[in-house]
Amino acid sequence: MYLSELKIWNFRKFGSSDDGKAPGLSLELKKGFNLLVGENDSGKTCIIDAIKFLLLTESHEFYRIQYEDFHLKNEKSESKRRTKELKIECIFRGFENKEASHFLKWAGIENDDSGKAQYYLKVWLEAKRDNRKIYVDFKAGADDEGKKLSREARDLLRVVYLKPLRDAENELRSGRNSRLSKVLDSHKAFEEKEEHKIMEIVKNANKEIENYFTGTKTKDKSGKEILDSINNYLEVFSNNNNLLNSDVSIAEMDLKSILEKLNLSLSENKVGLGSENLLFIAVEFLLLQRVNYTGLKLALIEEIEAHLHPQAQLRLVEYLQRETGNLGVQLLLTSHSPILASTIKLKNLIIIKNGEAFPMGRKYTKLLKGDYLFLERFLNSTKSNLFFAQGVILVEGDAENLLIPTIANVIDLPLSKYGVSIVNVGSTAFLRYSKIFQRKHENRMKIPVACITDCDIKPDNFLEEKKLDFGKDEEYKFAVKEKIKEKQERYDGQGVKTYVSPDWTLEYVLALSCLIVEFYKAVLYAKKIQNSDKYVLTDEKEKECDNEVEKKLKKWETENWSSERIAYEVYNNILLDKNISKAITAQCFAKLLNDLDKEEIKRRIFSDKKLKYIIDALKYVCNQGEDND
C-alpha cells in the first residue's frame, strides 16, 4: 500500500475554491520516490505537516491543530480572514490482501487503469474552530460520511518522520522511550519479550556488577565500600519502620528497559554531523523494512541533504532512487539542494511554488519522452537551480550568461534580489528547457521564464556592393521580423516568453548600440589576454587598446562608415575572424560596464532601442513589466 493522493482544504498556505468544494492542493504521489523542491516558504513543509497531522508518526510525537493552521484569506478583517474549517485527506492504493484485511471496514473498491478491481482507502481529518476553540475529527471510508477509524488501524498508518536539521546524535542516545529502543523493539529480532537472549546477557552482567559492589567472589572490596557507605547514609536518613537499602545494576530486567539503555554510535571517534545523519537515516530504514509488517511504509524526510556534503548527498539519493522499489517503501522528501534536484529522475520531482504543486511526470508537462532523457543527461546542479527560482532566464551561451546579470545590476534589477536564476542551456536546448514550465492542463506554473536568444540573421546576405549599409534594407528587416516571429511561436507558451535580438547576435547588437566603445575595447582586451599567459592586462596594455579604439572609431567616422559597417567590422572581422574568445570578451565588457558611472550607463542603456529586448526580458522575469499584469 502507498499514499496515492493528498488533498488539502484551508490548511495554512493552501486554501480552497470559492465554494469550498475543490481543495487548495490536490497532489498525486508516486509509489516509490518523490522529491518536493522549491524556494523557502513555498509550501513544502506544509505538505509534510499535513500528512503528519493526519497519519501521525512512528515516534509518537504529539501534533495538534492550532488556530494559525487555518488558512488566512485576503480579507481586511482578521476574524474573516481565518477560515472556520480545514480538511486534510489521504487516499491509499496498491493494497496487498494482508494489508487490506486491516481496513475492510473502511475501504472501497474501484477499477484501476486495466479495469481490475482494487481496494482503496480514504482517510481524512476535519477541524472546525469556534474563535480559538478547535474541534478535530478523524474518519475513514469510501463515501463522504465515513466512520471513526480504530486505534489499531490508525497505528498501521503511522509514518516515519525525519525532521529538518535533525540532531542525529541526540536521537540515537539512550534514554526513556529513546528512538533507538522503539526501532529495535519493533524489529522481528525482538519479538520475544520474555526470554530474549539480550536479557540473559544483561542478567549475567548484573550478577557480575552485584558481586563487585557486594564484595562477593572478588578480592577488590572498593565497590563494597562505596555501596556500604551509601546504605549507611540511607539507614540514617530513613525511617526505622521503613529502612532504605540500595543496589547497583545495568538495567531493570525487562526488554523495554534494556533497549532504552542502548546507545548507537559510529566506530570512529568525533565524527561529524553528516556521518551521524547517515547513521540516523540507516536506523529509520531499519524500521521501514520490518518483516511481515502489513502497515504503511512511508517515510517523510525534510531536507534530506542536512549536514551532508555534495558527494554524500549523491550517494544517498542515488541509492534511494535505485532501491526504493526493492525495499517496498515510499519516500516523500523535501530539499533545497540543486545537486539532488539534478540527480533524481525528472518524473519523481514535484515543484512547489506559491502554495501550488507541479509534478514533473509526463502526465502533467508538455515534455516528450526524448526531452526527459535529454534533461536527465544534461540537467546538472548549475541548471537545476531553476527549480528554486521566482523567475528564470534561459540563455544560449557563455557570453549571455556573463553579460545579462551585469546589465541587470546596471539597470537596478539585480537577479539575486528578485530570486531569478539564469541558466545557460546551449543553442539547441531552448525548447526542451522551456517545456519544463509548460503544463498540459489549466494549472499553469506562475514562474516567468524569459528565453533570450539571437535572431541569427547574418547581414552577409543583404550586403549591397559591400558597403554594409543595410539598416534600411526592407528585405533584411523582413527576414529578421520573420525569424523573431518563428522563434517566439516555437518557444512561447504559458509563462514562457521569448526575447529575440533585433539583429544578428547579442554581440553584434552591442556593437550596434550606444555601447560600441566599451564593446570594442573589450574585444581588444580579450585578444591580448587570450594571447598571453596572464589573465589581467597591465595599465600600459589597456592604454594601447583604448588608443586604438579611439583612433579607429575617429577614422571610420571621418570616412562616414555606417553604424552597421562599424559593428560588422568589430564583431565579424575582428572578434570572429581572429577567433577571439566570446567568454573573455564578455568578462572584459562586464568589467568595463561596472567601472563606469552607474547612472550614466543606465541612462544610455534605457535610451537605446537595440537593447530594449534585454530590458524587456529582465523586467518580465523580475515582475516589473507590462507582460506581468
Backbone torsions as a table, in degrees:
resi	resn	phi	psi	omega
1	MET	NA	151.0	179.6
2	TYR	-151.0	159.8	176.6
3	LEU	-76.7	112.6	-174.7
4	SER	-93.5	-39.7	-177.6
5	GLU	-140.5	144.2	172.5
6	LEU	-124.9	129.8	177.7
7	LYS	-127.0	137.4	-176.4
8	ILE	-132.2	130.1	173.2
9	TRP	-117.5	120.3	168.5
10	ASN	57.8	37.4	175.3
11	PHE	-110.3	111.0	179.1
12	ARG	53.0	-116.4	-174.7
13	LYS	-69.5	-21.6	-172.9
14	PHE	-97.3	118.1	-179.7
15	GLY	-92.9	-131.7	177.9
16	SER	-161.9	175.3	176.0
17	SER	-67.4	165.9	-177.0
18	ASP	-57.5	-35.9	179.8
19	ASP	-87.1	-1.9	177.2
20	GLY	80.0	-0.9	-176.7
21	LYS	-81.5	-43.7	-177.8
22	ALA	-85.4	136.1	-178.9
23	PRO	-71.1	156.2	175.2
24	GLY	-73.1	-24.5	176.1
25	LEU	-138.1	129.9	172.2
26	SER	-132.0	107.0	-170.5
27	LEU	-122.8	124.1	174.1
28	GLU	-92.6	136.2	-178.8
29	LEU	-115.9	151.6	178.1
30	LYS	-83.6	159.0	-175.2
31	LYS	-65.1	-34.0	-176.0
32	GLY	-103.2	-89.4	-168.4
33	PHE	-104.5	129.5	177.8
34	ASN	-136.9	130.0	179.1
35	LEU	-123.2	122.1	175.9
36	LEU	-93.6	124.1	177.0
37	VAL	-127.2	155.5	179.3
38	GLY	161.8	167.2	-179.3
39	GLU	-68.6	172.3	177.3
40	ASN	-60.2	143.9	177.0
41	ASP	63.0	24.4	178.7
42	SER	-83.7	-22.6	179.1
43	GLY	126.8	5.6	-178.2
44	LYS	-63.1	-49.8	-179.5
45	THR	-65.0	-34.1	178.1
46	CYS	-59.6	-41.4	178.8
47	ILE	-64.6	-45.8	179.3
48	ILE	-61.7	-45.9	-178.2
49	ASP	-64.9	-37.3	179.0
50	ALA	-59.4	-43.3	178.9
51	ILE	-65.7	-42.9	179.5
52	LYS	-61.8	-44.7	-177.7
53	PHE	-61.4	-36.9	-178.1
54	LEU	-81.8	-46.8	-171.7
55	LEU	-94.4	-18.8	-176.3
56	LEU	66.7	172.6	-173.2
57	THR	-119.7	160.6	179.1
58	GLU	-66.9	-23.1	-179.7
59	SER	-85.1	1.3	174.7
60	HIS	58.1	35.7	173.4
61	GLU	-71.0	154.7	-175.8
62	PHE	-95.7	124.5	177.1
63	TYR	-123.2	138.3	-178.5
64	ARG	-139.0	133.6	175.8
65	ILE	-65.4	131.0	-179.5
66	GLN	-117.8	169.2	-178.3
67	TYR	-53.9	-42.6	-176.3
68	GLU	-70.2	-12.0	178.8
69	ASP	-77.3	-17.0	178.3
70	PHE	-76.1	136.1	-174.1
71	HIS	-57.7	138.2	179.9
72	LEU	-99.9	112.3	-179.2
73	LYS	-86.3	167.7	179.9
74	ASN	-86.2	66.0	176.7
75	GLU	-116.9	159.7	-176.5
76	LYS	-72.8	-42.3	-176.4
77	SER	-84.4	133.4	178.8
78	GLU	-59.7	-41.0	-178.1
79	SER	-64.6	-33.1	179.1
80	LYS	-83.1	-24.3	-175.3
81	ARG	-72.1	-36.1	178.9
82	ARG	-80.2	127.8	177.1
83	THR	-68.2	156.4	-179.1
84	LYS	-88.4	-19.9	-176.9
85	GLU	-136.4	152.6	171.0
86	LEU	-142.2	159.4	-178.7
87	LYS	-147.8	138.8	174.6
88	ILE	-126.9	128.6	-175.7
89	GLU	-130.8	134.6	174.7
90	CYS	-120.8	137.2	176.7
91	ILE	-119.1	129.0	-177.8
92	PHE	-110.4	142.3	177.9
93	ARG	-139.1	179.5	176.3
94	GLY	77.5	28.4	-175.4
95	PHE	-69.2	134.9	162.3
96	GLU	-84.9	162.1	-174.4
97	ASN	-58.8	-42.1	-179.1
98	LYS	-64.6	-36.8	178.2
99	GLU	-67.9	-44.8	-177.6
100	ALA	-63.7	-29.4	-176.2
101	SER	-60.1	-25.5	-179.8
102	HIS	-77.6	-17.3	-169.6
103	PHE	-124.5	16.0	-174.8
104	LEU	-59.5	-31.6	-178.4
105	LYS	-65.3	-23.6	-174.3
106	TRP	-118.1	-14.2	-172.6
107	ALA	-76.3	156.0	173.0
108	GLY	-117.4	175.6	179.2
109	ILE	-126.0	135.2	178.7
110	GLU	-141.8	162.7	177.0
111	ASN	-91.9	134.0	176.8
112	ASP	-81.2	-172.2	-175.8
113	ASP	-61.5	-26.5	-179.6
114	SER	-89.8	-0.9	-179.7
115	GLY	90.4	1.4	-179.2
116	LYS	-82.7	137.4	179.9
117	ALA	-72.0	132.8	-178.5
118	GLN	-137.7	151.6	174.4
119	TYR	-75.7	148.6	166.8
120	TYR	-142.1	154.4	-178.1
121	LEU	-129.4	127.8	177.8
122	LYS	-112.9	124.0	-179.2
123	VAL	-125.7	137.6	-179.6
124	TRP	-145.1	158.2	176.3
125	LEU	-118.9	130.2	174.8
126	GLU	-121.1	132.1	178.5
127	ALA	-126.5	136.7	176.7
128	LYS	-127.3	149.6	179.9
129	ARG	-127.6	144.3	171.3
130	ASP	-118.2	98.5	-166.3
131	ASN	56.1	-113.8	-178.9
132	ARG	-104.5	3.6	173.1
133	LYS	-83.1	130.2	-173.2
134	ILE	-122.1	133.5	179.8
135	TYR	-120.0	127.7	-173.7
136	VAL	-120.9	139.5	179.2
137	ASP	-133.6	135.4	177.5
138	PHE	-111.7	131.3	-179.7
139	LYS	-141.6	166.8	174.9
140	ALA	-149.4	153.0	178.1
141	GLY	159.1	165.3	-179.8
142	ALA	-82.8	-19.3	179.4
143	ASP	-101.3	-171.4	-179.2
144	ASP	-87.5	-10.0	-180.0
145	GLU	-83.4	-53.9	178.0
146	GLY	71.9	172.5	177.5
147	LYS	-136.4	160.2	-179.7
148	LYS	-61.8	134.1	179.9
149	LEU	-85.7	131.5	-178.0
150	SER	-66.4	158.8	179.9
151	ARG	-62.8	-39.7	-179.6
152	GLU	-62.7	-41.3	179.7
153	ALA	-68.5	-39.5	179.5
154	ARG	-64.0	-38.5	-179.9
155	ASP	-63.1	-29.7	179.3
156	LEU	-76.4	-8.2	179.3
157	LEU	-104.3	2.5	-179.1
158	ARG	-63.6	145.9	-177.3
159	VAL	-110.2	156.5	170.0
160	VAL	-84.8	131.0	-177.0
161	TYR	-129.7	128.2	173.9
162	LEU	-115.0	115.0	-176.0
163	LYS	-72.7	161.1	177.1
164	PRO	-70.4	152.3	-179.6
165	LEU	47.3	44.2	-175.9
166	ARG	-65.7	145.4	176.3
167	ASP	-91.3	82.8	-172.4
168	ALA	-61.1	-40.3	-177.7
169	GLU	-61.7	-44.6	-179.6
170	ASN	-68.3	-36.5	-179.1
171	GLU	-62.8	-28.5	-175.0
172	LEU	-98.9	5.7	178.9
173	ARG	-76.5	159.1	175.9
174	SER	-71.7	159.9	178.6
175	GLY	151.5	168.3	-178.4
176	ARG	-60.6	129.3	-179.2
177	ASN	54.8	34.6	-179.9
178	SER	-61.8	154.5	-179.3
179	ARG	-61.2	-42.6	-178.8
180	LEU	-61.6	-41.8	-178.8
181	SER	-64.2	-36.1	179.5
182	LYS	-69.0	-41.4	179.0
183	VAL	-63.7	-46.8	-178.9
184	LEU	-65.8	-40.6	-178.1
185	ASP	-61.9	-29.4	-179.0
186	SER	-86.1	-9.2	-178.3
187	HIS	-77.1	149.7	-178.0
188	LYS	-62.1	-24.5	-179.5
189	ALA	-65.6	-17.7	-178.3
190	PHE	-117.8	27.5	177.4
191	GLU	-64.8	-37.4	179.1
192	GLU	-77.7	108.9	-173.5
193	LYS	-92.7	-19.0	-171.6
194	GLU	-96.9	-41.1	-174.1
195	GLU	-124.6	42.9	-176.5
196	HIS	-72.9	148.3	-178.7
197	LYS	-57.0	-39.1	-177.7
198	ILE	-65.0	-26.5	177.3
199	MET	-69.6	-36.3	176.9
200	GLU	-66.0	-40.1	179.1
201	ILE	-62.1	-45.6	-179.4
202	VAL	-69.4	-35.8	178.1
203	LYS	-60.3	-44.9	178.4
204	ASN	-65.7	-39.4	178.4
205	ALA	-64.7	-41.3	178.0
206	ASN	-61.2	-37.5	179.8
207	LYS	-65.1	-41.8	178.1
208	GLU	-64.3	-40.3	178.9
209	ILE	-66.2	-42.4	177.6
210	GLU	-59.2	-44.2	179.0
211	ASN	-59.8	-39.0	-179.1
212	TYR	-65.7	-43.7	-176.2
213	PHE	-83.3	-11.1	175.4
214	THR	-105.2	-5.2	179.1
215	GLY	76.8	13.7	-178.8
216	THR	-82.4	134.9	175.9
217	LYS	57.1	31.3	177.5
218	THR	-150.5	142.5	178.4
219	LYS	-80.3	-24.2	179.9
220	ASP	-77.5	112.5	-176.3
221	LYS	-100.6	8.1	-176.2
222	SER	-65.7	-35.4	177.9
223	GLY	-64.5	-41.1	179.4
224	LYS	-64.6	-39.1	179.7
225	GLU	-62.3	-41.1	179.1
226	ILE	-62.8	-50.4	-177.2
227	LEU	-66.2	-38.2	178.6
228	ASP	-63.8	-39.1	179.3
229	SER	-63.3	-44.2	179.3
230	ILE	-61.8	-45.4	-177.3
231	ASN	-69.8	-29.2	175.5
232	ASN	-65.2	-42.9	176.6
233	TYR	-62.6	-42.3	179.8
234	LEU	-61.7	-37.2	179.9
235	GLU	-63.4	-40.0	179.0
236	VAL	-69.3	-40.1	-175.1
237	PHE	-75.3	-23.8	-169.6
238	SER	-96.1	166.6	179.5
239	ASN	-75.7	141.8	-178.4
240	ASN	-62.1	-27.5	179.1
241	ASN	-82.2	-8.2	-179.6
242	ASN	-148.1	70.6	-176.9
243	LEU	-68.8	131.3	-179.7
244	LEU	-90.1	146.0	179.3
245	ASN	-144.6	151.7	-177.6
246	SER	-130.5	157.9	170.4
247	ASP	-141.4	170.4	-174.7
248	VAL	-119.6	133.1	176.9
249	SER	-151.4	168.6	178.7
250	ILE	-74.9	-49.2	-175.4
251	ALA	-158.3	160.8	171.4
252	GLU	-65.1	153.8	-172.9
253	MET	-88.8	53.8	166.8
254	ASP	-131.3	151.5	-170.8
255	LEU	-61.5	-40.1	-178.6
256	LYS	-59.7	-46.2	-179.5
257	SER	-64.5	-37.9	179.7
258	ILE	-65.3	-45.3	-179.0
259	LEU	-64.0	-33.2	179.2
260	GLU	-69.7	-15.2	178.0
261	LYS	-89.6	-6.1	-176.1
262	LEU	-83.9	145.4	178.8
263	ASN	-119.1	143.3	174.1
264	LEU	-121.4	125.7	179.4
265	SER	-146.6	164.1	178.0
266	LEU	-78.3	153.0	-175.1
267	SER	-62.6	-38.1	-177.0
268	GLU	-75.5	150.1	178.6
269	ASN	-82.8	148.1	172.9
270	LYS	53.2	49.1	176.1
271	VAL	-75.5	160.3	-177.1
272	GLY	-82.4	176.0	-179.2
273	LEU	-62.6	-34.7	-179.9
274	GLY	-62.4	-44.4	179.5
275	SER	-66.1	-40.8	176.7
276	GLU	-61.2	-38.7	179.7
277	ASN	-63.2	-43.6	178.3
278	LEU	-62.2	-40.2	177.6
279	LEU	-62.5	-42.3	-179.7
280	PHE	-63.1	-44.2	178.7
281	ILE	-62.4	-39.4	178.9
282	ALA	-61.1	-40.2	178.8
283	VAL	-65.1	-43.4	-179.2
284	GLU	-64.7	-34.3	178.3
285	PHE	-71.0	-24.9	172.9
286	LEU	-62.2	-39.2	178.6
287	LEU	-66.8	-39.6	-178.9
288	LEU	-66.2	-26.0	-173.8
289	GLN	-99.9	27.7	178.0
290	ARG	-58.7	128.0	179.9
291	VAL	-72.1	139.2	178.9
292	ASN	66.0	12.9	175.4
293	TYR	-81.6	127.3	-174.1
294	THR	-113.1	23.3	174.7
295	GLY	-100.7	-171.0	-178.5
296	LEU	-71.0	135.4	175.7
297	LYS	-115.1	79.4	-177.3
298	LEU	-125.2	129.6	176.4
299	ALA	-114.9	131.0	173.8
300	LEU	-106.5	118.3	-177.1
301	ILE	-126.1	113.4	178.1
302	GLU	-89.1	133.5	178.4
303	GLU	49.2	63.7	-176.8
304	ILE	-58.7	-22.4	-178.5
305	GLU	-78.8	1.2	-174.1
306	ALA	-51.7	122.8	175.8
307	HIS	68.7	8.1	-177.2
308	LEU	-103.5	134.5	175.6
309	HIS	-75.4	164.0	-171.8
310	PRO	-52.1	-44.4	-178.4
311	GLN	-65.2	-37.6	177.9
312	ALA	-66.8	-38.6	175.8
313	GLN	-58.3	-46.7	-177.8
314	LEU	-62.8	-45.9	-179.3
315	ARG	-59.7	-44.9	-177.1
316	LEU	-64.8	-49.2	-175.0
317	VAL	-71.8	-36.4	176.5
318	GLU	-61.7	-40.0	177.2
319	TYR	-65.3	-46.6	-178.0
320	LEU	-62.3	-42.3	178.0
321	GLN	-61.9	-41.9	-175.6
322	ARG	-73.2	-36.7	-169.6
323	GLU	-105.1	-4.9	-176.7
324	THR	-55.3	-44.3	179.3
325	GLY	-63.8	-42.2	179.9
326	ASN	-66.4	-33.9	-179.1
327	LEU	-76.5	-17.3	-179.9
328	GLY	70.4	30.2	-179.0
329	VAL	-120.9	163.1	174.9
330	GLN	-115.6	135.7	-179.2
331	LEU	-121.0	135.5	171.7
332	LEU	-126.1	108.7	-174.2
333	LEU	-113.6	152.7	169.0
334	THR	-117.8	153.0	-179.0
335	SER	-157.1	149.4	169.8
336	HIS	-109.0	7.4	-170.2
337	SER	-92.6	115.8	173.9
338	PRO	-61.3	-27.6	178.9
339	ILE	-63.2	-46.3	179.2
340	LEU	-68.3	-40.6	-179.8
341	ALA	-61.3	-30.0	-179.6
342	SER	-84.8	-13.2	-174.1
343	THR	-91.9	-36.3	-173.4
344	ILE	-79.9	160.9	176.2
345	LYS	-66.2	137.7	-174.6
346	LEU	-58.5	-32.6	-178.0
347	LYS	-67.1	-19.3	179.8
348	ASN	-92.8	1.3	-175.5
349	LEU	-93.9	140.2	175.3
350	ILE	-129.4	116.0	179.0
351	ILE	-86.8	127.7	177.0
352	ILE	-106.1	121.8	-174.6
353	LYS	-140.0	117.8	175.3
354	ASN	50.3	46.5	176.6
355	GLY	76.0	18.9	175.6
356	GLU	-130.1	151.7	-178.2
357	ALA	-114.2	135.4	-178.0
358	PHE	-129.1	89.8	175.5
359	PRO	-61.8	146.8	-174.1
360	MET	-104.8	15.4	176.7
361	GLY	-70.4	163.7	-176.2
362	ARG	-61.7	-23.5	180.0
363	LYS	-65.6	-22.4	-170.5
364	TYR	-111.9	-28.6	-173.2
365	THR	-104.9	171.1	175.6
366	LYS	-91.3	7.8	177.1
367	LEU	-68.3	141.0	176.0
368	LEU	-92.3	169.2	-179.0
369	LYS	-57.3	-42.5	179.1
370	GLY	-64.9	-31.9	177.5
371	ASP	-64.2	-41.8	179.3
372	TYR	-61.6	-45.1	-179.8
373	LEU	-62.5	-42.0	179.8
374	PHE	-63.9	-49.8	-175.9
375	LEU	-66.2	-35.1	178.3
376	GLU	-69.1	-22.1	175.5
377	ARG	-82.1	-38.6	-168.5
378	PHE	-114.9	-1.2	-179.7
379	LEU	-82.5	82.9	-176.6
380	ASN	-85.3	-177.4	-174.2
381	SER	-66.2	-26.5	177.7
382	THR	-69.8	-43.1	-178.4
383	LYS	-76.5	-31.9	-173.6
384	SER	-71.4	-4.7	174.9
385	ASN	-64.9	-12.0	176.9
386	LEU	-63.2	-22.9	-180.0
387	PHE	-72.7	-14.6	-175.8
388	PHE	-111.0	7.1	-170.1
389	ALA	-94.1	155.4	172.0
390	GLN	-89.0	-16.2	174.9
391	GLY	-156.7	154.5	-175.4
392	VAL	-134.7	135.6	171.5
393	ILE	-114.7	123.2	175.7
394	LEU	-101.4	124.9	178.4
395	VAL	-124.8	166.5	-171.9
396	GLU	-113.2	12.5	-179.9
397	GLY	-166.1	169.3	-179.1
398	ASP	-65.8	-36.0	-178.6
399	ALA	-60.7	-48.7	178.4
400	GLU	-62.6	-38.5	-179.2
401	ASN	-61.6	-31.6	179.5
402	LEU	-88.0	-38.1	-171.3
403	LEU	-84.0	-36.6	-176.6
404	ILE	-59.6	-46.4	177.1
405	PRO	-61.6	-34.3	178.9
406	THR	-65.9	-46.0	178.1
407	ILE	-63.1	-38.5	178.3
408	ALA	-60.5	-42.3	178.2
409	ASN	-64.6	-40.6	-178.3
410	VAL	-62.5	-38.2	-177.2
411	ILE	-96.0	19.4	174.3
412	ASP	63.8	37.0	171.4
413	LEU	-127.4	59.8	-178.0
414	PRO	-59.6	128.4	-172.1
415	LEU	-61.9	-38.6	-178.3
416	SER	-64.5	-36.2	-179.5
417	LYS	-65.7	-33.4	-178.8
418	TYR	-96.8	8.4	177.0
419	GLY	66.2	33.0	-176.5
420	VAL	-99.4	132.8	175.1
421	SER	-103.6	137.7	174.5
422	ILE	-108.7	129.8	-173.0
423	VAL	-126.2	123.1	177.0
424	ASN	-87.8	105.4	-172.4
425	VAL	-99.7	-7.9	-175.8
426	GLY	85.6	153.8	-169.3
427	SER	-68.3	-17.7	-175.4
428	THR	-104.3	2.3	-169.6
429	ALA	-114.0	6.5	-178.7
430	PHE	-53.1	-48.0	-174.2
431	LEU	-62.7	-41.1	-178.9
432	ARG	-64.9	-46.8	-177.7
433	TYR	-70.9	-37.7	-179.4
434	SER	-65.3	-31.4	-179.6
435	LYS	-69.0	-18.5	176.0
436	ILE	-55.8	-33.3	-173.3
437	PHE	-99.7	10.7	-179.2
438	GLN	-114.5	125.9	-173.1
439	ARG	-101.9	153.5	178.3
440	LYS	-75.6	-26.4	-173.2
441	HIS	-113.1	-175.0	-172.0
442	GLU	-66.3	-28.6	-174.3
443	ASN	-73.5	82.1	-176.2
444	ARG	-80.3	153.4	178.8
445	MET	-78.9	129.2	-178.2
446	LYS	-90.5	52.7	176.8
447	ILE	-117.3	113.3	177.8
448	PRO	-68.7	127.2	-179.4
449	VAL	-122.4	123.8	179.3
450	ALA	-112.5	121.6	172.3
451	CYS	-94.1	112.7	177.7
452	ILE	-101.4	116.4	-172.9
453	THR	-141.4	167.1	179.4
454	ASP	-90.5	149.3	176.2
455	CYS	-77.0	-22.8	173.5
456	ASP	61.8	28.1	171.9
457	ILE	-96.9	103.0	-176.7
458	LYS	-77.1	134.5	-174.6
459	PRO	-66.0	-17.3	-175.8
460	ASP	-48.2	-39.3	-175.0
461	ASN	-71.0	-9.5	-174.7
462	PHE	-121.1	15.4	179.2
463	LEU	-70.6	143.1	178.4
464	GLU	-121.0	105.6	-177.6
465	GLU	55.2	34.5	176.9
466	LYS	56.6	27.0	179.2
467	LYS	-86.7	-13.5	178.9
468	LEU	53.9	37.5	176.9
469	ASP	-116.8	77.8	-173.0
470	PHE	-113.9	12.8	-176.7
471	GLY	-58.8	-30.0	-179.1
472	LYS	-103.8	7.3	-176.4
473	ASP	-70.4	117.1	-176.2
474	GLU	-65.0	-36.2	179.9
475	GLU	-65.0	-42.4	178.7
476	TYR	-64.8	-47.5	-179.0
477	LYS	-61.5	-36.7	178.5
478	PHE	-66.4	-43.1	179.9
479	ALA	-61.9	-41.8	177.8
480	VAL	-63.6	-45.4	-179.5
481	LYS	-60.3	-42.6	179.7
482	GLU	-66.6	-38.9	179.9
483	LYS	-66.7	-40.9	177.4
484	ILE	-61.5	-45.3	179.6
485	LYS	-61.6	-43.2	-179.6
486	GLU	-61.0	-44.8	-178.2
487	LYS	-69.3	-38.8	178.7
488	GLN	-65.3	-41.1	178.6
489	GLU	-66.2	-31.1	-177.4
490	ARG	-75.9	-41.9	-173.1
491	TYR	-99.7	-29.2	-174.3
492	ASP	-65.1	149.3	175.1
493	GLY	165.4	129.3	-179.4
494	GLN	55.1	-118.3	-177.1
495	GLY	-87.0	3.3	-178.6
496	VAL	-94.1	125.1	177.7
497	LYS	-128.0	142.1	-176.0
498	THR	-107.2	132.3	179.9
499	TYR	-119.5	113.0	-170.9
500	VAL	-109.3	139.8	179.4
501	SER	-60.8	141.5	-178.8
502	PRO	-75.8	-6.0	175.8
503	ASP	-145.4	173.7	-172.8
504	TRP	-19.7	-74.3	-178.0
505	THR	-138.9	173.0	177.0
506	LEU	-58.6	-46.5	-178.5
507	GLU	-62.7	-40.0	179.0
508	TYR	-66.0	-38.0	176.9
509	VAL	-63.4	-41.1	177.9
510	LEU	-62.2	-38.3	178.4
511	ALA	-69.9	-25.1	177.7
512	LEU	-84.1	-16.0	-169.2
513	SER	-90.1	-175.5	176.6
514	CYS	-67.4	-6.2	-178.7
515	LEU	-99.1	18.0	-176.7
516	ILE	-57.7	-40.7	-178.8
517	VAL	-61.6	-49.3	-179.1
518	GLU	-65.3	-38.2	-178.6
519	PHE	-69.1	-42.8	178.8
520	TYR	-61.0	-43.3	176.0
521	LYS	-58.9	-43.4	-178.7
522	ALA	-61.1	-38.6	178.6
523	VAL	-62.3	-45.9	-179.5
524	LEU	-69.3	-37.2	175.6
525	TYR	-59.4	-47.1	-177.1
526	ALA	-62.4	-37.9	179.3
527	LYS	-60.8	-45.4	-179.2
528	LYS	-69.6	-37.5	-178.9
529	ILE	-66.5	-45.9	-176.0
530	GLN	-73.0	-17.4	176.1
531	ASN	-95.1	10.1	-178.7
532	SER	-125.1	162.4	176.3
533	ASP	-91.1	8.0	177.9
534	LYS	-112.5	150.1	-177.1
535	TYR	-98.7	-4.6	-179.7
536	VAL	-128.5	134.0	178.3
537	LEU	-79.7	146.4	173.0
538	THR	-74.1	162.2	177.3
539	ASP	-58.9	-34.9	-179.4
540	GLU	-65.5	-43.8	179.3
541	LYS	-65.8	-41.0	178.0
542	GLU	-61.5	-40.3	-179.8
543	LYS	-63.5	-39.3	176.6
544	GLU	-58.6	-46.4	-179.9
545	CYS	-63.8	-44.6	-178.8
546	ASP	-60.7	-41.4	179.7
547	ASN	-65.1	-39.4	179.8
548	GLU	-65.5	-41.9	178.2
549	VAL	-60.9	-47.9	-179.0
550	GLU	-60.8	-43.1	-178.2
551	LYS	-64.7	-47.1	-177.0
552	LYS	-67.2	-43.7	-178.3
553	LEU	-65.2	-37.7	177.7
554	LYS	-65.5	-40.6	179.5
555	LYS	-62.9	-46.1	-177.7
556	TRP	-66.7	-34.8	178.0
557	GLU	-67.0	-40.3	178.4
558	THR	-63.5	-37.2	-179.5
559	GLU	-84.2	4.7	175.0
560	ASN	64.0	40.0	175.5
561	TRP	-70.1	141.5	175.1
562	SER	-75.0	161.8	178.1
563	SER	-62.3	-33.8	178.0
564	GLU	-64.8	-40.9	-178.6
565	ARG	-68.0	-39.4	178.0
566	ILE	-63.8	-46.3	-179.0
567	ALA	-61.4	-41.5	179.7
568	TYR	-64.3	-41.3	179.4
569	GLU	-61.8	-47.6	-176.8
570	VAL	-68.2	-46.7	-174.5
571	TYR	-80.4	-53.4	-174.2
572	ASN	-79.0	-52.1	-171.8
573	ASN	-79.4	-21.5	178.8
574	ILE	-106.3	-62.6	-174.4
575	LEU	-64.2	-52.3	-175.7
576	LEU	-75.8	-50.9	-175.2
577	ASP	-64.0	-29.9	-179.2
578	LYS	-95.8	10.6	176.4
579	ASN	52.9	43.0	176.7
580	ILE	-80.2	136.6	-175.8
581	SER	-63.3	125.9	175.8
582	LYS	-66.1	-36.8	-177.9
583	ALA	-66.6	-44.4	178.9
584	ILE	-66.1	-39.9	176.4
585	THR	-58.3	-44.1	179.7
586	ALA	-62.5	-41.2	178.2
587	GLN	-61.4	-45.6	179.9
588	CYS	-64.6	-41.2	-179.7
589	PHE	-64.6	-42.5	178.8
590	ALA	-60.9	-41.7	178.8
591	LYS	-64.0	-42.1	179.3
592	LEU	-61.8	-41.5	178.9
593	LEU	-63.5	-42.1	-178.4
594	ASN	-68.1	-24.1	-178.9
595	ASP	-83.6	-12.7	-177.8
596	LEU	-84.3	163.9	174.3
597	ASP	-61.7	122.2	-171.3
598	LYS	-62.6	-44.7	-178.0
599	GLU	-65.3	-37.9	-180.0
600	GLU	-67.3	-46.5	-178.7
601	ILE	-68.8	-34.0	177.1
602	LYS	-63.1	-44.5	179.1
603	ARG	-61.2	-41.6	-179.7
604	ARG	-64.6	-42.8	-178.9
605	ILE	-64.3	-45.4	-178.0
606	PHE	-67.1	-25.1	-177.7
607	SER	-89.0	-3.3	-175.7
608	ASP	-100.5	116.5	-178.3
609	LYS	-65.3	-27.5	-179.4
610	LYS	-63.9	-30.3	-176.2
611	LEU	-94.6	2.3	-175.0
612	LYS	-61.0	-35.6	-177.5
613	TYR	-63.5	-32.4	177.3
614	ILE	-72.0	-43.8	179.0
615	ILE	-61.8	-43.5	179.4
616	ASP	-61.6	-40.6	179.6
617	ALA	-64.3	-43.6	-179.9
618	LEU	-66.1	-40.8	177.4
619	LYS	-62.5	-38.4	-178.2
620	TYR	-64.6	-51.7	-176.3
621	VAL	-70.8	-21.5	177.6
622	CYS	-94.3	8.4	179.7
623	ASN	56.9	43.6	-178.9
624	GLN	-120.4	6.4	-175.0
625	GLY	-119.7	176.3	-179.1
626	GLU	-65.2	-30.6	-178.8
627	ASP	-63.0	-15.5	-176.5
628	ASN	-92.1	-3.2	-177.4
629	ASP	-66.8	NA	NA
